Amino acid sequence: MVRQGRGVLTMVLVSTALALVPLVPGRVDAAASVGGPSLPQTGRMLQLFAPTYMSKTTAAYSQADAVTIAENYDLVAANAKQFTSTTLAAMHAANPNVRVLVYLNGSFDVHSTQAYPLSEYARDANGNFIKSTQYGNWLMDIGDPAWVSQVSAQCTTVLAQAPFDGCFVDMLGDGSLGGSYLTSQPINPATGAVWTQEQQLTATTAIAQTVTADHPSGIIMANGLLNGASYFSPTAPTSQLFGGVNTALAESWLRAATNAVTRYESPALWQQDVNVLTNAGGNGDAAAVTTKVWITATAAQLTAWHRFALASFLLGTTGAAYFSFTESQSPTEFQTDAGNPLDHTQLGAALGPYQALGKAFGRQYADADVIVNPTQKPVTVAIPAPCLTLDGVLATTSVVMPADSGQICSYQ
């Protein structure tokens, strides 16, 4: 219940205002409206996403583990072998609102040998085929209508094998261009030059549109939003993927998986990540986010990152977003984390959008206040009434926020 007489969060230590993007960013509209079913409404502001396809194993989950995942998550993206018709039935019986999507790759041939007509594969300036350096997958010509049809046909095939709720289409957007992700850079046959980010986004959005149109009764989810900087890019915004689907993933939200555990984004970049959620939700779309800490870290560091990511998510979500925090690619990651009390924090309804509190940011919920300090210096935030922090400490007048930290202070 909301404590009677509760006021508003205020800043105790106020310093020079930061030059950040606005709390409510300029609206980024989808390229075109898309059809297809939407995800069920849970009525909760904290909705959870389990990208089980990220696990290093494709072995099938036991029925008990599958049910545990269904009972604790709202949205699942899985490899085809991880769940069977039997376990999917048990999952839907345990949680009728859970949606389990099956993985397919929208830009690469994942077979060890080339499985499609050679005309559908991307080539570099020397006519060589191209692979991803980490996984060894073959890059396809994403603009070839024949390949686009192949992707949609893959979705049809895997949905016929087991009653998944739709398809999760990986490797869309422009994340594979540049750097060392590919063995060489692909040439766009339409231009004779290396694919630009804008061209890649247009082509992969068309892939998403085709899969969506060909499967009107399934949930189609794209992976390619990447992060806030990419979503709001002035030249190649990944937000345009929402022109092909109404559900998409930002896989590098707040951090890259193997960044140093002590490395945090600047406040401006952090706020763009938060605003992905407000913008997508404001457009009627669902954005899922993952924050991955896949490096050696202490338990305290992992907890700090989990709190920071969760609190940041709760600042921006409109109730249409999905949150995931993962510590590893372990086969038991999602069963183990399913009962983490952080991800089951009781919040109640949001009482308004998030607000700047000097250099910190806060948002009031019916049963808690959410606070994030995205700066490199500690700040102190005044609270309107006594509340219990995540550390179990009763705060009476204020909460001290260390550098790069998140806090949820619950009202009893």
C-alpha positions in Angstrom: 0.0 0.0 0.0 1.1 3.6 -0.6 2.1 5.2 2.7 -0.2 8.0 3.6 1.3 11.5 3.4 4.2 10.3 1.2 5.8 13.1 -0.7 8.3 13.1 -3.6 11.9 12.0 -3.9 14.3 14.9 -3.7 18.1 15.4 -4.0 20.1 16.3 -0.9 23.5 16.8 -2.5 22.9 18.8 -5.7 25.7 19.7 -8.1 26.0 21.0 -11.6 23.3 19.6 -13.9 24.4 17.0 -16.4 24.0 17.6 -20.1 21.9 14.5 -20.8 19.3 13.5 -23.4 15.7 14.5 -22.3 13.8 12.3 -19.9 11.2 11.8 -22.6 13.1 11.5 -25.8 11.9 12.6 -29.2 9.6 9.9 -30.5 11.2 7.3 -32.8 8.4 5.8 -34.9 8.4 2.4 -36.5 8.9 2.4 -40.2 5.6 0.8 -40.8 2.8 -0.8 -38.7 3.0 -4.6 -38.4 0.4 -7.2 -37.7 0.5 -10.4 -35.7 -0.4 -11.1 -32.1 1.1 -9.2 -29.2 2.4 -10.6 -26.0 -0.1 -11.2 -23.2 -0.4 -8.5 -20.6 0.7 -9.6 -17.2 -0.4 -6.4 -15.3 3.1 -6.2 -13.8 5.7 -3.6 -14.5 8.5 -6.1 -14.0 8.2 -8.8 -16.7 11.0 -11.3 -17.2 12.8 -12.7 -20.3 14.8 -15.9 -20.4 17.0 -16.1 -23.5 17.8 -19.8 -23.0 19.3 -20.0 -26.5 22.3 -18.1 -25.1 23.2 -21.2 -23.0 26.2 -23.1 -24.3 24.2 -26.3 -24.4 21.3 -27.2 -26.7 20.3 -30.2 -24.6 16.6 -30.6 -23.7 15.5 -29.2 -20.3 13.9 -31.7 -18.0 10.2 -31.2 -17.5 10.8 -30.0 -13.9 13.3 -27.4 -15.1 11.0 -26.4 -18.0 8.2 -25.8 -15.6 10.4 -23.8 -13.3 11.3 -21.5 -16.2 7.6 -21.1 -17.2 6.6 -20.3 -13.6 9.3 -17.6 -13.3 9.6 -16.0 -16.7 7.1 -14.4 -19.0 8.9 -14.7 -22.3 11.4 -17.3 -23.4 13.6 -17.6 -26.6 15.0 -21.1 -27.0 16.9 -23.4 -29.3 14.6 -25.9 -31.0 16.0 -28.8 -29.0 15.7 -27.3 -25.6 12.0 -27.8 -25.2 9.8 -30.7 -26.6 6.1 -30.9 -27.3 5.7 -32.5 -23.9 7.7 -29.9 -22.0 6.0 -27.1 -23.8 2.6 -28.4 -22.9 3.7 -28.6 -19.3 5.0 -25.1 -19.4 1.8 -23.7 -20.7 -0.2 -25.7 -18.2 2.0 -24.2 -15.4 1.7 -20.6 -16.8 -0.8 -20.1 -19.6 0.6 -16.6 -20.3 4.2 -17.7 -20.9 5.3 -17.4 -24.5 8.1 -19.6 -25.8 9.7 -18.7 -29.1 12.0 -20.9 -31.1 15.4 -19.6 -32.4 16.5 -19.1 -36.0 19.2 -17.1 -37.6 18.1 -14.3 -39.9 21.5 -13.5 -41.5 23.7 -16.6 -41.3 23.8 -20.3 -42.4 24.6 -22.1 -39.1 25.4 -25.4 -40.8 29.0 -26.6 -40.8 28.8 -27.0 -44.6 26.9 -24.7 -46.9 23.3 -25.9 -46.9 21.7 -23.4 -49.4 22.3 -22.5 -53.0 25.6 -20.7 -53.3 23.9 -17.7 -54.9 22.3 -16.9 -51.6 25.7 -16.4 -49.7 27.4 -13.1 -49.2 30.8 -12.5 -50.8 33.5 -9.9 -50.2 35.2 -7.8 -52.8 37.4 -10.7 -53.9 34.4 -13.0 -54.3 35.2 -15.0 -51.2 32.5 -16.4 -48.9 32.4 -14.8 -45.4 32.1 -16.3 -42.0 31.6 -15.0 -38.5 35.0 -15.2 -36.7 33.6 -16.5 -33.4 31.0 -19.0 -34.5 32.1 -20.0 -38.0 28.7 -19.4 -39.5 28.3 -18.4 -43.2 27.0 -14.9 -43.9 24.1 -14.8 -46.3 23.1 -12.2 -48.9 20.5 -10.6 -46.7 19.1 -8.7 -49.6 18.4 -11.7 -51.8 14.7 -12.5 -51.9 15.5 -16.2 -52.0 17.3 -16.0 -48.7 14.5 -14.0 -47.2 12.1 -16.8 -48.2 14.5 -19.3 -46.7 14.4 -17.5 -43.3 10.6 -17.5 -43.3 10.5 -21.2 -44.4 12.8 -22.1 -41.5 10.3 -20.5 -39.1 7.5 -22.6 -40.6 9.6 -25.8 -40.3 10.5 -25.4 -36.6 7.0 -24.4 -35.7 5.8 -27.6 -37.3 8.1 -29.7 -35.1 6.8 -28.5 -31.7 4.1 -26.1 -30.5 6.3 -23.0 -29.9 4.4 -19.7 -29.8 6.5 -18.1 -32.5 10.0 -17.5 -33.8 12.9 -15.5 -32.4 14.9 -14.2 -35.4 18.5 -13.6 -34.4 21.2 -11.5 -36.1 19.1 -8.7 -37.6 20.0 -5.0 -37.4 23.6 -3.9 -38.2 25.6 -5.5 -35.5 27.8 -7.7 -37.7 29.3 -4.9 -39.8 32.7 -3.4 -39.1 35.2 -4.5 -36.5 36.3 -8.1 -36.4 33.0 -9.9 -36.3 33.3 -11.1 -39.9 36.3 -12.7 -41.8 35.8 -9.9 -44.4 33.3 -7.3 -45.3 30.3 -8.2 -47.5 29.6 -6.4 -50.8 26.0 -5.3 -51.5 25.2 -6.7 -55.0 22.8 -3.8 -55.5 25.5 -1.2 -55.1 28.8 -3.0 -55.7 30.1 -1.5 -52.4 30.3 -2.7 -48.9 27.0 -2.8 -47.2 26.3 0.3 -45.1 24.6 0.2 -41.8 21.5 1.9 -43.3 21.3 -0.7 -46.0 21.7 -3.6 -43.6 19.0 -2.3 -41.4 16.6 -1.9 -44.3 17.3 -5.4 -45.5 17.0 -7.1 -42.2 13.8 -5.2 -41.4 12.4 -6.6 -44.6 13.3 -10.1 -43.4 11.4 -9.5 -40.2 8.5 -8.1 -42.1 8.3 -11.2 -44.3 8.5 -13.7 -41.4 5.8 -11.7 -39.6 3.5 -11.6 -42.6 4.0 -15.3 -43.3 3.1 -16.3 -39.7 0.2 -14.2 -38.7 -0.8 -16.3 -35.7 2.8 -16.4 -34.2 4.8 -14.0 -32.1 7.8 -12.9 -34.2 10.6 -11.3 -32.2 13.8 -9.8 -33.8 17.2 -9.5 -32.2 19.0 -6.4 -33.4 18.2 -3.3 -31.3 21.6 -3.7 -29.6 21.5 -0.7 -27.2 20.4 2.8 -26.7 23.1 4.4 -28.8 22.2 2.2 -31.7 18.4 2.6 -31.2 18.6 6.4 -31.3 21.4 6.6 -33.9 20.9 9.7 -36.1 22.0 7.8 -39.3 21.0 4.1 -38.8 18.6 3.8 -35.9 17.9 0.1 -35.0 14.5 1.2 -33.8 13.4 0.8 -37.4 13.3 -3.0 -36.8 9.9 -2.3 -35.2 8.7 -1.7 -38.7 9.0 -5.5 -39.2 8.0 -6.8 -35.8 6.3 -5.6 -32.6 8.8 -7.3 -30.3 12.6 -7.0 -30.4 15.6 -7.5 -28.2 18.4 -5.1 -27.2 21.1 -7.7 -26.4 23.9 -5.4 -25.2 21.8 -3.2 -22.9 24.0 -1.2 -20.4 27.1 -3.3 -21.2 28.8 -5.7 -23.6 29.0 -9.2 -22.1 32.8 -9.3 -21.6 33.5 -5.7 -20.7 35.4 -5.2 -17.5 33.1 -5.6 -14.5 34.2 -2.1 -13.3 33.3 -0.5 -16.6 30.1 1.5 -16.7 28.6 3.7 -19.4 28.6 7.4 -19.3 25.4 8.9 -17.8 24.3 10.1 -21.3 24.7 6.6 -22.9 23.0 5.0 -19.8 20.0 7.3 -20.2 19.7 6.4 -23.9 19.5 2.8 -22.8 16.7 3.6 -20.4 14.9 5.6 -23.0 14.7 2.6 -25.4 12.1 1.3 -23.0 10.1 4.5 -22.8 10.2 5.0 -26.5 9.3 1.5 -27.6 6.5 1.2 -25.1 5.2 4.6 -26.1 5.0 3.3 -29.7 3.0 0.3 -28.6 6.0 -2.1 -29.1 7.7 -4.5 -26.7 11.4 -4.2 -26.1 13.3 -7.0 -24.2 16.7 -6.2 -22.8 19.6 -8.4 -21.5 22.4 -7.3 -19.3 25.2 -9.9 -19.4 28.1 -10.2 -17.1 30.0 -13.1 -18.7 33.4 -12.5 -17.0 35.0 -13.4 -13.7 33.4 -11.3 -11.0 32.9 -11.4 -7.3 29.4 -12.1 -5.9 29.3 -8.5 -4.7 30.1 -7.2 -8.1 27.4 -9.4 -9.8 24.8 -8.3 -7.2 25.7 -4.6 -7.8 25.3 -5.1 -11.6 22.0 -6.9 -11.2 20.7 -4.1 -9.0 21.9 -1.4 -11.3 20.4 -3.1 -14.4 17.1 -3.9 -12.7 16.6 -0.4 -11.2 17.5 1.1 -14.6 14.9 -1.1 -16.3 12.3 -0.1 -13.8 12.9 3.6 -14.5 12.1 3.2 -18.2 9.6 0.4 -18.6 6.0 1.3 -19.5 4.8 -2.2 -18.6 5.5 -3.6 -22.1 9.2 -4.4 -21.7 11.0 -7.6 -20.6 14.1 -7.8 -18.4 16.9 -10.3 -18.3 20.1 -10.4 -16.2 22.5 -13.3 -16.8 25.8 -14.1 -15.1 27.0 -16.9 -17.4 26.2 -19.2 -20.3 25.8 -22.1 -17.9 23.2 -24.8 -18.8 21.6 -24.1 -15.4 21.7 -20.3 -15.6 17.9 -19.8 -16.0 16.8 -22.4 -13.5 19.2 -21.1 -10.9 18.3 -17.5 -11.4 14.5 -18.1 -11.7 14.0 -17.6 -8.0 16.3 -14.7 -7.5 14.4 -12.4 -5.1 15.7 -9.3 -7.0 13.7 -10.2 -10.0 10.5 -10.8 -8.0 10.6 -7.5 -6.1 7.1 -6.2 -5.4 6.5 -2.8 -6.8 2.9 -2.1 -7.5 1.8 0.4 -10.1 4.1 3.1 -11.4 2.9 6.5 -10.2 4.5 8.4 -13.0 7.6 8.6 -15.3 11.1 8.7 -14.0 12.6 12.0 -13.0 16.0 13.6 -12.6 17.0 14.1 -9.0 20.1 16.2 -9.4 22.6 13.8 -10.9 20.5 10.7 -9.8 17.2 9.5 -11.2 14.2 8.2 -9.5 10.7 6.8 -10.1 7.9 6.3 -7.6 5.9 3.1 -7.5 3.0 2.3 -5.3 5.1 0.0 -3.0 8.6 1.2 -3.6 10.9 4.0 -4.9 13.4 3.1 -7.5 16.7 5.2 -7.6 19.7 5.0 -9.9 23.0 6.9 -9.7 24.7 6.6 -13.1 27.6 8.8 -12.2 31.1 8.1 -10.8 30.5 9.9 -7.6 28.2 9.0 -4.6 25.0 11.1 -4.1 22.4 11.2 -1.4 18.7 11.2 -2.2 16.0 12.3 0.3 13.1 9.9 0.6 9.5 10.9 1.4 8.9 8.3 4.1 10.8 5.5 5.8 11.5 2.5 3.5 13.5 -0.7 3.5 16.5 -0.9 1.1 17.6 -4.0 -0.8 20.2 -4.5 1.9 17.5 -4.8 4.5 18.3 -1.4 6.0 15.5 0.9 7.2 16.2 4.3 5.6 14.3 7.1 7.4 15.2 10.3 5.7 17.6 9.6 2.8 19.4 6.9 0.8 23.1 7.1 0.0 23.7 6.0 -3.6 27.3 4.9 -4.4 28.7 5.6 -7.8 27.0 3.6 -10.6 24.4 2.0 -8.4 20.8 1.1 -8.3 18.4 0.8 -5.3 14.8 -0.2 -4.6 13.5 1.1 -1.3 10.3 -0.7 -0.3 7.4 0.7 1.7 6.0 -1.7 4.3 
